[in-house]
Amino acid sequence: MNSQKRVVRHGLAGGGFATLLLAASFLVLGEPTRPTTVALVAWLVAVGGSMLAAGTRERVSIGSVTVGWPRIAAVAIAMLAVGWATVSAVGLLEGDGITGLGTLEAVITALVVGYFAWFARECWVGGALLEAETFAVD
């Protein structure tokens, strides 16, 4: 495993673990019976579980199909981007953004979602701008 691949895989595993902890915190500290909390926790568990799987396993079996870690990572990061954009947009439309930064939050969200979209594409195609061996499946 080359150093770039190691960094990406460790980042996915750590990010997945942190996301699962965040989901657990919403269950413990929030109101787990509210539909919005349930939806948020379900999204976080899907993203965190997918990222953790992509970071710790070379291949994942889904039914009768085996999928390499880069495709799992691409889907996880795409789900993260869509969810982040949705939560931020809803917060901004309600006038209660996540950070309280108003317009700056919209700019930060656009940049972060753009980065996530780019990285999800890199994972999906196996490296368009990054080295292909970073996304090699052993």
Secondary structure, 3 states (H helix, E strand, C coil): CCHHHHHHHHHHHHHHHHHHHHHHHHHHHCCCCCHHHHHHHHHHHHHHHHHHHHHHCCEEEECCEEEEHHHHHHHHHHHHHHHHHHHHHHHHHCCCCCCCCCHHHHHHHHHHHHHHHHHHHHHHHCCCCCCHHHHCCC
